[in-house]
Amino acid sequence: MFGKGQSHQQRGAESGFSLLEMVVVLGVIFVVTATALINILPSLKLSRANAGMEMVLGEMRRAHERAIDERRIYRLTFTAPQTIQLDVGQVAIIGSTITNSAPIFVPAQPPLTLPASIQFLVVPGIPTNPTATPDGFGVGARAIDFDIANGGGGTQIYFQPDGRALDGANRLNDGVVYLAEPNNLFSSRAVSLYGTTGRSKSWFLTQGNGAVGWTQ
C-alpha cells in the first residue's frame, strides 16, 4: 500500500510541475507578444500613412498621364476625410483647344478610400511658414489646399491633354494635400502639385536637430 501511495504522490507532483511549466510558458509568450505588438504598431501606422501617400501620388500621376495619352481632361476630386474620385471628360480634345469645362464628366473608376485610420488631415505641429511647406505652397492650414494662387482651399484638379493642371476656372492649379493619422504628428505625409507641368511629388515629415520639416 505504501508503495502504491508513494507512486500516486509522485505522479501528482509530476502533474503539478507540468501545469506550472505551462503557466510559465504562457506567461513568457504573453510578454513576448505584448512587447512585439508595442514595437510593431508604430511601424504599422507609418506603413498605412505611406500607403495613403502612395495612393494619392499614384492617382495624380495616373490622371496626368491618361489626360496626355488619351487627349481628354481628367478631374481628380479629394473629399475629406478619406475619398479620392477620378472622373474623365467624355469629349476628347481636338487640336490645341483645351478647356476644363468638358460637357460631361463620368467616373473613370470607383472612388478610392485611404487606408484605415489615415485621413486628409493637418496635424498641429507641421511647418506653417510658407518657406517650409511642401514646395512653398500655402501655410499648412488646410488638409486639401489646391488653387493656392487664387486663395487656396481647392479640392479639384483638372489635368489637361497638354500636361498642365488647372482649377475650375481654367487657371493654373498649384497646391498640396496633407494626410495623417489623427494625433500622430510624424505620420504626416503630403503630396504637392505644380500646375504648369502637372507634376506631383511626395513628402515625409521628419525631425532633425530638434526641428520638424518636410523631406522627399
C-alpha positions as CSV (number, residue, x, y, z in Angstrom):
1,M,0.0,0.0,0.0
2,F,2.8,2.4,1.0
3,G,4.5,1.9,-2.3
4,K,1.3,2.5,-4.2
5,G,0.6,5.7,-2.2
6,Q,4.1,7.0,-2.9
7,S,3.7,6.3,-6.6
8,H,0.4,8.2,-6.6
9,Q,2.0,11.2,-4.9
10,Q,4.9,11.2,-7.3
11,R,2.5,11.2,-10.2
12,G,0.6,14.1,-8.7
13,A,3.8,16.1,-8.1
14,E,4.9,15.5,-11.7
15,S,1.4,16.6,-12.9
16,G,1.6,19.7,-10.8
17,F,5.0,20.6,-12.1
18,S,3.9,20.2,-15.7
19,L,1.0,22.6,-15.1
20,L,3.3,25.1,-13.5
21,E,5.6,24.9,-16.5
22,M,2.6,25.5,-18.8
23,V,1.7,28.7,-16.8
24,V,5.3,29.9,-17.0
25,V,5.5,29.3,-20.8
26,L,2.2,31.0,-21.4
27,G,3.4,34.0,-19.3
28,V,6.5,34.2,-21.4
29,I,4.6,34.0,-24.6
30,F,2.2,36.8,-23.4
31,V,5.1,39.1,-22.5
32,V,6.9,38.4,-25.8
33,T,3.7,39.0,-27.8
34,A,2.9,42.2,-26.0
35,T,6.5,43.5,-26.5
36,A,6.3,42.7,-30.2
37,L,3.0,44.5,-30.6
38,I,4.3,47.6,-28.8
39,N,7.2,47.6,-31.3
40,I,5.2,46.7,-34.4
41,L,2.2,49.0,-34.0
42,P,4.0,52.3,-34.7
43,S,5.6,50.8,-37.8
44,L,2.1,49.6,-39.0
45,K,0.7,53.1,-38.5
46,L,3.6,54.6,-40.6
47,S,3.2,52.0,-43.3
48,R,-0.5,52.9,-43.6
49,A,0.5,56.6,-43.9
50,N,3.0,55.7,-46.6
51,A,0.4,53.6,-48.4
52,G,-2.0,56.6,-48.3
53,M,0.6,58.9,-49.7
54,E,1.4,56.5,-52.5
55,M,-2.3,56.2,-53.3
56,V,-2.6,60.0,-53.7
57,L,0.6,60.3,-55.7
58,G,-0.4,57.4,-57.9
59,E,-3.8,58.8,-58.7
60,M,-2.3,62.2,-59.6
61,R,0.2,60.7,-61.9
62,R,-2.3,58.3,-63.4
63,A,-4.7,61.2,-64.2
64,H,-1.8,63.3,-65.6
65,E,-0.6,60.5,-67.9
66,R,-4.0,59.4,-69.1
67,A,-5.0,63.0,-69.9
68,I,-2.0,63.3,-72.1
69,D,-2.3,59.9,-73.7
70,E,-6.0,60.0,-74.4
71,R,-6.3,63.7,-75.2
72,R,-9.0,64.0,-72.6
73,I,-9.5,66.0,-69.4
74,Y,-9.3,64.1,-66.2
75,R,-10.7,65.6,-63.0
76,L,-9.4,64.5,-59.6
77,T,-11.5,65.3,-56.6
78,F,-10.5,65.0,-52.9
79,T,-13.2,64.7,-50.3
80,A,-12.4,64.7,-46.6
81,P,-11.9,62.6,-44.7
82,Q,-10.7,59.8,-47.0
83,T,-12.2,59.7,-50.5
84,I,-10.5,60.2,-53.9
85,Q,-12.6,60.3,-57.1
86,L,-11.2,60.2,-60.6
87,D,-13.6,61.4,-63.4
88,V,-13.0,61.7,-67.2
89,G,-14.4,64.2,-69.6
90,Q,-16.3,62.3,-72.3
91,V,-15.3,64.8,-75.0
92,A,-11.8,64.3,-76.5
93,I,-9.8,67.5,-77.1
94,I,-9.1,68.2,-80.8
95,G,-6.1,70.2,-81.9
96,S,-5.0,72.9,-79.4
97,T,-8.4,73.8,-78.0
98,I,-8.1,72.9,-74.3
99,T,-10.7,73.7,-71.7
100,N,-11.5,72.3,-68.3
101,S,-15.3,72.6,-68.9
102,A,-15.9,69.4,-70.8
103,P,-19.7,69.0,-71.1
104,I,-19.9,65.8,-69.1
105,F,-17.6,64.0,-66.6
106,V,-18.2,60.4,-65.8
107,P,-16.4,58.2,-63.2
108,A,-13.2,56.8,-64.6
109,Q,-13.1,54.2,-61.8
110,P,-14.9,53.6,-58.4
111,P,-14.0,56.0,-55.6
112,L,-10.8,55.2,-53.6
113,T,-10.6,55.3,-49.9
114,L,-7.4,55.9,-47.9
115,P,-6.1,53.1,-45.6
116,A,-7.8,52.6,-42.3
117,S,-7.2,55.4,-39.8
118,I,-5.5,57.7,-42.4
119,Q,-7.3,60.8,-43.3
120,F,-6.8,64.0,-45.3
121,L,-5.7,65.9,-42.2
122,V,-3.4,68.6,-40.9
123,V,-1.9,67.6,-37.5
124,P,-0.9,70.5,-35.3
125,G,2.9,70.8,-35.3
126,I,3.6,70.6,-39.1
127,P,5.5,73.6,-40.5
128,T,3.3,76.6,-41.3
129,N,6.0,79.0,-42.6
130,P,5.5,79.4,-46.3
131,T,9.2,78.8,-46.8
132,A,8.9,75.4,-45.0
133,T,5.8,74.0,-46.5
134,P,6.0,71.4,-49.4
135,D,7.3,73.3,-52.4
136,G,6.3,76.5,-50.6
137,F,2.6,76.0,-51.2
138,G,0.3,77.5,-48.6
139,V,0.8,77.7,-44.9
140,G,-0.2,74.2,-43.7
141,A,-3.7,75.4,-42.6
142,R,-5.9,73.1,-44.8
143,A,-5.6,69.4,-45.5
144,I,-6.8,69.8,-49.1
145,D,-5.3,73.0,-50.4
146,F,-5.1,73.4,-54.2
147,D,-5.5,76.5,-56.3
148,I,-3.0,78.3,-54.0
149,A,-2.6,81.3,-56.2
150,N,-6.3,82.1,-56.0
151,G,-6.8,81.8,-52.3
152,G,-6.3,78.1,-51.8
153,G,-8.8,75.6,-50.4
154,G,-9.4,74.0,-53.8
155,T,-10.4,70.3,-53.8
156,Q,-10.4,69.5,-57.5
157,I,-7.7,69.3,-60.2
158,Y,-8.4,69.3,-64.0
159,F,-5.5,67.5,-65.7
160,Q,-5.2,68.7,-69.3
161,P,-4.0,67.0,-72.5
162,D,-1.1,69.4,-72.7
163,G,0.2,68.2,-69.3
164,R,-1.0,71.2,-67.2
165,A,-3.2,71.0,-64.1
166,L,-5.9,73.7,-63.9
167,D,-8.6,74.7,-61.5
168,G,-12.4,75.0,-62.2
169,A,-11.9,78.5,-63.8
170,N,-9.2,77.3,-66.2
171,R,-6.3,78.8,-64.1
172,L,-3.0,77.1,-63.2
173,N,-3.5,75.0,-60.1
174,D,-0.6,74.7,-57.7
175,G,-1.3,73.0,-54.3
176,V,-0.7,70.4,-51.7
177,V,-2.7,67.7,-49.9
178,Y,-1.9,66.5,-46.4
179,L,-2.7,63.2,-44.9
180,A,-2.0,61.6,-41.5
181,E,-3.4,59.6,-38.7
182,P,-5.2,61.7,-36.1
183,N,-3.0,62.9,-33.2
184,N,0.1,61.3,-34.7
185,L,2.4,64.1,-36.0
186,F,5.1,62.0,-37.6
187,S,2.6,60.0,-39.6
188,S,2.0,63.2,-41.6
189,R,2.6,62.9,-45.3
190,A,2.0,65.3,-48.2
191,V,1.8,65.4,-52.0
192,S,2.4,68.7,-53.9
193,L,1.4,69.6,-57.4
194,Y,2.8,72.1,-59.9
195,G,0.1,73.4,-62.3
196,T,2.4,74.4,-65.1
197,T,3.6,70.8,-65.6
198,G,1.0,68.7,-63.7
199,R,3.9,67.0,-61.9
200,S,3.5,65.8,-58.3
201,K,5.9,65.0,-55.5
202,S,5.6,63.1,-52.2
203,W,6.8,64.4,-48.8
204,F,7.6,62.9,-45.4
205,L,7.5,64.8,-42.1
206,T,10.8,64.2,-40.2
207,Q,12.7,65.6,-37.3
208,G,16.4,66.5,-37.3
209,N,18.5,68.6,-34.9
210,G,15.3,69.4,-33.0
211,A,13.5,70.8,-36.0
212,V,10.5,69.4,-37.7
213,G,10.5,69.6,-41.5
214,W,9.4,68.1,-44.8
215,T,11.7,65.9,-46.8
216,Q,11.3,63.9,-50.0
